[in-house]
Amino acid sequence: MTASCSDLRQKLDHNHHSDHDDASFTNHNKRRPFDVRYDPSRRRSHDYGRRQGNYERRSSFEDDMQEVKKIHSGIQQLQLFSDAESKEIEKKIDEVVKNGLQGKYRPHTVDRAPLRNKYFFGEGYTYGAQLSKRGPGQERLYPKGEVDEIPDWIHELVVKKLEDHELVPKGFINSAVINDYQPGGCIVSHVDPLHIFDRPIVSASFLSDAALSFGCKFSFKPIRVTKPKVSLPMARGCVTLISGYAADEVTHCIRPQDVKARRAVIIVRRVFEDAPRLPAQPSLKSLPAPSQDRWQGFRHSNHDDNNRGSFGSERARSRGSPPSVTSKVRSSVAVVNSKETETKKTPARNADSTGDKEDTKEHKRVALKRHLLGGRGKGEEPPEHNGKAKAEPVPHKKVKINRQQPFTS
């Protein structure tokens, strides 16, 4: 009996769990990997996404190795500068940094960023956040004269040695950039503008060792960098030339984790003659200064306006500058108004200024009689014109009209 009861309890308990599993399966549409009801035939195949057109094929090991070979085919690297030569160049780099801090360079020569400063020589260009329109091909050179010329020591210590080793032809270099990195500094993935710079791109490393990474992707806040396809070590005193696939088809960057100490790099390139350039903006120095005769004319007009009591001329004189257009307009308006007030003065008002009030009253009476008689004296006949008397104008009288009361007929 006990065994039968235990079997019954197990049977009931088994039915209860099976019913609960059926309900949860139908209501929540849950599938368990090891459930008997799971149908493997309904599983999506690996080709489903490819048929739908949104399947991104992952690169295989062979594809990655092919791209690595393409990148290395466009890279040339050699140890060109000795320790003594590197020290001499590093002293010159420190002088450039010092001159930049003292403000001895033109405004577009120095470009500052967190943990990285750029110094353009020969030619400079807009990039990154400086672009009005983002995207490749939007970079523009600065107008001529807004960037300092290439220092002589770069020609003597760097460019000449590149030409002697036939790494670049003579006269090829017309642009130089010095990048000064602090520990943790970086430069994001980019391709040197194809419409501005010729190939190869030559860089010489100094102060410490670092690495140039190819094919990385950056993300920010916080900054993160993906694993590079190629990480190229760049020792102190070595020269790296990139061209072909490495310069045109894949991005390169300097990762923050690869700059463990202060590092400087000198990049020398050739800028195309027809590279797009920003239009030159007129500066204050280019505006013509006023001539001496013109300034004398301003001073004479200022003196005349002061005699008339012009407010604008007094303000211009107090500032020590030629009167502006608004002060001239105000002075001319003041003169016109004074003339109008003089012409509107009546004879009676002029008589009041003489101080004889009785003569003034008599003069008013005589003038009024003459006005009523048409301008003739007492006993005179009115003149005739073609047999008709001339019609005299009716004197104007002020009449007050009450507009609130309507007119009655």
Beta strands, then each sheet from edge to edge (+ up, - down):
strand 1: 75-79
strand 2: 110-113
strand 3: 116-121
strand 4: 175-181
strand 5: 187-190
strand 6: 201-206
strand 7: 210-214
strand 8: 218-219
strand 9: 224-225
strand 10: 230-234
strand 11: 238-242
strand 12: 252-254
strand 13: 263-269
strand 14: 384-385
strand 15: 388-389
sheet 1: 1+ 11- 6+ 13- 4+ 3- 2+
sheet 2: 5+ 12- 7+ 10-
sheet 3: 8+ 9-
sheet 4: 14+ 15-
end
